[in-house]
């Protein structure tokens, strides 16, 4: 599970994880960002390149659990069109403890 900050320092590790999953023959590789606080453009570019590579093989890379900051950076960087992003789940509303 990914967590914390995804930036240029962890791109080699993330690249290996995504491409290894694609090499194993998975049709869809889901990158779960639910526990990720922030990402940088380098990370999003890596995922966009992986997605394009997967598409050439008839496969997909899908982002799951993107917080509002990640979604905003996807939009601002114009990478949103290159990456499949699952819609946020409406049932994930925080529950108030009594």
Secondary structure, DSSP 8 states (H G I E B T S, - for coil): ---EEE-GGGHHHHHHHHHHHHHTT-SEEEEE-TTEEEE-HHHHHHHHHHHHHHHHTT-EEEEES--HHHHHHHHHTT-GGGSEE----GGG------
